[in-house]
Amino acid sequence: MSAGKQLRLILAGAVIGLAVCLLIFFFPGSAPVRVEVTAPKSSPALIKSAPKATPVRTATPAPARTATPATHTQATVTGSNAAPAQKPAAAPESAPATQAPALTPVPTPTPAPTSALTPVPTPVPTPTPTPILPTLPPLPTPTIKIP
């Protein structure tokens, strides 16, 4: 290839490159649309170990239990070894009807599996050699003669 053709190709490439750079500089495209990135709800970064919930205790006294006579609530069978029938225990009427909060199961993190069979090599320190500096002869002291 002759020097003239090579020079023209170099100049044409420089002109095209300069034109592209000027177009990008003076006519920039619109800024890219920014979207807020949110992690999914099941992301491990969002799962925090919540402290154990303790029930809120109030100072309301428990209702007094009253004993009911066994004569009209329990039947006795004569000549039998059967125990008297008992009524199922019911909640007191004065107790507030509160529901326990629903507990969501928190997944327990599993540790990464480790292999105890593969020994870890211990690093052995290597001695660093001391640098050898060349010894130079002492410089002569300059003497200045003033005329």
Sine and cosine of phi, psi and omega as CSV:
sin_phi,cos_phi,sin_psi,cos_psi,sin_omega,cos_omega
0.00,0.00,0.67,-0.74,-0.05,-1.00
-0.98,0.18,0.33,-0.95,-0.04,-1.00
-0.91,0.41,-0.54,0.84,-0.01,-1.00
-0.92,0.39,-0.70,0.72,0.01,-1.00
-0.92,0.40,-0.64,0.77,0.00,-1.00
-0.91,0.42,-0.63,0.78,0.02,-1.00
-0.90,0.43,-0.65,0.76,0.01,-1.00
-0.91,0.42,-0.64,0.76,0.02,-1.00
-0.90,0.43,-0.64,0.77,0.02,-1.00
-0.90,0.43,-0.70,0.71,0.00,-1.00
-0.91,0.41,-0.64,0.77,0.01,-1.00
-0.90,0.43,-0.66,0.75,0.04,-1.00
-0.90,0.43,-0.62,0.78,0.02,-1.00
-0.92,0.39,-0.65,0.76,0.00,-1.00
-0.91,0.41,-0.68,0.73,0.00,-1.00
-0.91,0.42,-0.69,0.73,0.02,-1.00
-0.89,0.46,-0.66,0.75,0.03,-1.00
-0.91,0.40,-0.63,0.78,0.01,-1.00
-0.91,0.42,-0.66,0.75,0.01,-1.00
-0.91,0.42,-0.67,0.74,0.02,-1.00
-0.89,0.45,-0.65,0.76,0.01,-1.00
-0.92,0.40,-0.63,0.78,0.04,-1.00
-0.89,0.45,-0.66,0.75,0.00,-1.00
-0.92,0.39,-0.62,0.79,-0.05,-1.00
-0.95,0.30,-0.72,0.69,-0.10,-1.00
-1.00,0.07,-0.42,0.91,0.01,-1.00
-0.81,-0.59,0.95,0.33,-0.01,-1.00
-0.95,0.31,0.49,-0.87,0.05,-1.00
-0.95,0.31,0.16,-0.99,0.02,-1.00
-0.92,0.38,0.43,-0.90,0.00,-1.00
-0.91,0.41,0.57,-0.82,0.02,-1.00
-0.91,0.42,0.55,-0.84,-0.02,-1.00
-0.95,0.32,0.80,-0.59,0.00,-1.00
-1.00,-0.08,0.78,-0.63,0.01,-1.00
-0.89,-0.46,0.69,-0.72,0.02,-1.00
-0.94,0.33,0.80,-0.60,-0.02,-1.00
-1.00,-0.06,0.83,-0.56,0.03,-1.00
-0.87,-0.50,0.59,-0.81,0.02,-1.00
-0.99,0.15,0.54,-0.84,0.05,-1.00
-0.91,0.41,0.35,-0.94,-0.07,-1.00
-0.91,0.41,-0.36,0.93,0.01,-1.00
-1.00,-0.06,0.25,0.97,-0.02,-1.00
-0.92,0.38,0.66,-0.75,0.01,-1.00
-0.90,0.44,-0.40,0.92,0.00,-1.00
-0.95,0.32,-0.43,0.90,-0.03,-1.00
-1.00,0.01,-0.30,0.96,-0.02,-1.00
-0.98,0.18,0.91,-0.41,0.00,-1.00
-0.91,-0.42,0.57,-0.82,0.02,-1.00
-0.96,0.27,0.94,-0.34,-0.01,-1.00
-0.98,0.19,0.61,-0.80,0.05,-1.00
-0.91,0.41,0.45,-0.89,0.00,-1.00
-0.88,0.47,0.75,-0.66,-0.01,-1.00
-0.97,0.23,0.78,-0.63,0.06,-1.00
-0.97,-0.23,0.66,-0.75,-0.02,-1.00
-0.92,0.39,0.59,-0.81,0.02,-1.00
-0.99,0.15,0.84,-0.54,-0.03,-1.00
-0.97,-0.25,0.73,-0.68,0.03,-1.00
-0.95,-0.32,0.22,-0.98,-0.07,-1.00
-1.00,-0.03,0.35,0.94,0.02,-1.00
-0.97,0.22,0.75,-0.67,-0.03,-1.00
-0.96,0.28,0.45,-0.89,0.04,-1.00
-0.96,0.26,0.53,-0.85,0.01,-1.00
-0.93,0.37,0.53,-0.85,-0.03,-1.00
-0.95,0.31,0.66,-0.75,0.02,-1.00
-1.00,0.01,0.71,-0.71,0.02,-1.00
-0.93,-0.36,0.66,-0.75,0.02,-1.00
-1.00,0.05,0.72,-0.70,0.03,-1.00
-0.98,-0.19,0.62,-0.79,-0.01,-1.00
-0.91,0.41,0.60,-0.80,-0.07,-1.00
-0.98,0.17,-0.10,1.00,-0.09,-1.00
-0.94,0.35,-0.64,0.77,-0.07,-1.00
-0.96,-0.27,-0.12,0.99,-0.01,-1.00
-0.97,-0.22,-0.37,0.93,-0.02,-1.00
-0.87,-0.50,0.67,-0.75,0.02,-1.00
-0.98,-0.21,0.65,-0.76,0.04,-1.00
-0.94,-0.34,0.66,-0.75,0.02,-1.00
-0.95,-0.32,0.80,-0.60,-0.01,-1.00
-1.00,0.05,0.62,-0.79,0.03,-1.00
0.98,0.22,0.40,0.92,-0.01,-1.00
-0.69,-0.72,0.40,-0.92,0.05,-1.00
-1.00,-0.09,0.09,1.00,-0.07,-1.00
-0.95,0.30,0.60,-0.80,0.04,-1.00
-0.99,0.17,0.45,-0.89,0.01,-1.00
-0.91,0.43,0.56,-0.83,-0.01,-1.00
-0.94,0.33,0.62,-0.79,0.00,-1.00
-0.92,-0.39,0.56,-0.83,0.07,-1.00
-0.98,0.21,0.58,-0.81,0.09,-1.00
-0.93,0.38,0.62,-0.79,-0.03,-1.00
-0.94,0.33,0.72,-0.70,0.02,-1.00
-0.92,-0.39,0.41,-0.91,0.03,-1.00
-0.94,0.34,0.59,-0.81,0.04,-1.00
-0.89,0.45,0.53,-0.85,-0.05,-1.00
-0.95,0.31,-0.41,0.91,-0.05,-1.00
-1.00,0.08,-0.05,1.00,-0.01,-1.00
-0.96,0.28,0.67,-0.74,0.00,-1.00
-0.94,0.33,0.59,-0.81,-0.01,-1.00
-1.00,0.02,0.99,0.13,0.03,-1.00
-0.95,-0.32,0.55,-0.83,0.02,-1.00
-0.98,-0.19,0.56,-0.83,0.06,-1.00
-0.95,0.30,0.61,-0.79,0.01,-1.00
-0.92,0.40,0.59,-0.80,0.00,-1.00
-0.95,0.30,0.81,-0.59,0.00,-1.00
-1.00,-0.07,0.79,-0.62,0.06,-1.00
-1.00,-0.02,0.71,-0.70,-0.01,-1.00
-0.93,0.36,0.76,-0.65,0.02,-1.00
-0.99,-0.12,0.85,-0.53,-0.01,-1.00
-0.93,0.37,0.69,-0.72,0.02,-1.00
-0.99,0.10,0.73,-0.68,0.00,-1.00
-0.94,0.34,0.69,-0.73,0.02,-1.00
-0.99,-0.10,0.74,-0.67,-0.01,-1.00
-0.94,0.34,0.45,-0.90,0.02,-1.00
-0.92,0.39,0.66,-0.76,-0.02,-1.00
-0.93,0.37,0.71,-0.70,0.02,-1.00
-0.87,-0.50,0.52,-0.85,0.01,-1.00
-0.96,-0.29,0.88,-0.47,-0.01,-1.00
-1.00,0.08,-0.12,0.99,-0.06,-1.00
-0.99,0.13,-0.45,0.89,-0.03,-1.00
-1.00,0.03,0.88,-0.47,0.00,-1.00
-0.97,0.26,0.57,-0.82,0.03,-1.00
-1.00,-0.04,0.84,-0.54,-0.01,-1.00
-0.93,0.36,0.69,-0.73,0.02,-1.00
-1.00,0.03,0.70,-0.71,-0.01,-1.00
-0.94,0.34,0.69,-0.72,0.01,-1.00
-0.97,-0.25,0.85,-0.53,-0.02,-1.00
-0.94,0.35,0.72,-0.70,0.04,-1.00
-0.98,-0.19,0.70,-0.71,-0.02,-1.00
-0.94,0.33,0.69,-0.72,0.03,-1.00
-1.00,0.01,0.74,-0.67,-0.01,-1.00
-0.95,0.32,0.57,-0.82,0.03,-1.00
-0.98,0.22,0.68,-0.73,-0.02,-1.00
-0.93,0.36,0.63,-0.77,0.01,-1.00
-0.99,-0.16,0.91,-0.41,-0.01,-1.00
-1.00,-0.08,0.68,-0.73,0.03,-1.00
-0.95,0.33,0.60,-0.80,0.04,-1.00
-1.00,-0.06,0.80,-0.60,-0.01,-1.00
-0.97,-0.24,0.53,-0.85,0.06,-1.00
-0.94,0.35,0.47,-0.88,-0.01,-1.00
-0.91,0.41,0.60,-0.80,0.01,-1.00
-0.97,0.24,0.62,-0.78,0.04,-1.00
-0.95,0.32,0.57,-0.82,0.02,-1.00
-0.97,0.25,0.74,-0.67,-0.02,-1.00
-0.96,0.29,0.62,-0.79,0.07,-1.00
-0.90,-0.43,0.76,-0.65,-0.02,-1.00
-0.94,-0.34,0.80,-0.61,0.03,-1.00
-0.97,-0.26,0.85,-0.53,0.03,-1.00
-0.99,-0.15,0.85,-0.53,-0.02,-1.00
-0.96,0.27,0.00,0.00,0.00,0.00
